[in-house]
Amino acid sequence: MAAVWEVVERVEVAARPGLVWRVVGDMPVIAEMKDRRTIVVEREPHELGWTSFVVPEEGRLEGYWWFRLAPSWNGTEVEHGVRVEQTVIPEDTDELAAIRRAIVETLANVKARAEAPR
């Protein structure tokens, strides 16, 4: 039976979903995933999902990554995460912590770009 683990983080962005969607779409990783045709969900401006390796240099742990955007009182709630199904849950907590840090950093960049003065 496969185990499932997720790393999910959220941030509140003081910008409308359409603007946040454009910021997410301009990220180099998104262009790369579109080129590789790994985008599996694209519902503008609410959800973008793709598959790729979580640890590409080791060629393992293929996961489903996503951004989900929802209108909020202050602008947009942005969720970014990854879900991996495998036979065992990784024991390397440093690896999971690194994935979480990368997701948090990505959300911080989306927030900064979307909230930057125009």
C-alpha positions in Angstrom: 0.0 0.0 0.0 1.4 3.4 -1.0 2.0 6.0 1.6 1.1 9.6 0.9 2.9 12.7 2.2 2.3 16.4 1.6 4.0 19.6 2.2 1.6 22.6 2.0 2.0 26.3 2.8 -0.2 29.3 2.4 0.2 33.1 2.2 -2.1 36.0 2.0 -1.3 38.4 -0.9 -2.7 41.9 -1.0 -3.5 41.6 -4.7 -6.4 40.3 -6.8 -6.3 36.7 -8.0 -5.8 37.7 -11.7 -2.6 39.6 -10.9 -1.3 36.8 -8.6 -2.1 34.3 -11.4 0.1 36.3 -13.8 2.9 36.4 -11.3 2.7 32.6 -10.8 2.6 32.1 -14.6 5.7 34.2 -15.1 7.8 32.0 -12.9 10.6 30.1 -14.7 9.6 26.7 -13.2 6.0 27.1 -14.7 7.4 27.8 -18.1 9.6 24.8 -17.8 6.7 22.5 -16.8 4.6 23.8 -19.7 7.5 23.1 -22.1 7.7 19.5 -20.7 3.9 19.2 -20.9 3.6 18.1 -17.3 0.9 20.6 -16.5 -2.1 18.5 -15.6 -4.5 21.2 -14.2 -4.9 24.8 -15.4 -8.0 26.6 -14.2 -7.3 30.3 -14.5 -7.1 32.0 -12.0 -7.7 29.4 -9.4 -5.5 26.3 -9.8 -2.3 25.2 -11.6 -1.0 21.7 -11.1 1.9 19.7 -12.6 3.9 16.6 -12.0 7.7 16.5 -11.6 10.4 15.0 -9.5 10.6 16.3 -6.0 14.3 15.5 -5.8 15.3 15.8 -9.5 19.1 15.2 -9.0 18.3 11.8 -7.5 15.6 11.1 -10.1 13.1 9.9 -7.6 10.0 10.9 -5.7 7.7 12.0 -8.5 5.1 14.4 -7.0 2.1 16.4 -7.9 2.8 20.2 -7.3 0.2 22.9 -7.2 -0.7 26.5 -6.7 -4.3 27.2 -5.6 -5.6 30.8 -5.5 -8.8 31.9 -3.7 -10.2 35.4 -3.3 -10.0 36.7 0.3 -11.0 39.8 2.2 -7.5 41.3 1.7 -6.8 40.0 -1.8 -5.8 36.4 -2.5 -5.0 33.4 -0.4 -2.3 31.4 -2.2 -1.6 27.8 -1.4 1.5 26.0 -2.8 2.3 22.4 -2.1 3.4 19.0 -3.2 1.9 15.5 -2.7 3.9 12.3 -3.2 2.7 8.8 -3.2 5.3 6.1 -2.5 5.8 2.9 -0.7 7.4 4.5 2.3 7.4 7.9 3.9 10.9 9.5 3.7 12.9 9.2 6.8 15.2 12.1 5.8 13.6 15.0 7.7 16.2 17.3 6.3 14.9 16.6 2.8 11.3 17.4 3.9 12.5 20.5 5.6 14.3 21.7 2.5 11.2 21.1 0.4 9.1 23.2 2.9 11.7 26.0 2.9 11.6 26.1 -0.9 7.8 26.3 -0.9 7.9 29.1 1.7 10.5 31.0 -0.4 8.5 30.6 -3.5 5.4 32.0 -1.8 7.4 34.9 -0.4 8.6 35.7 -3.9 5.1 35.5 -5.3 3.8 37.8 -2.6 6.6 40.4 -3.1 6.1 40.5 -6.8 2.3 40.7 -6.7 2.4 43.4 -4.0 5.1 45.5 -5.6 4.0 49.0 -6.7 3.1 49.2 -10.3 
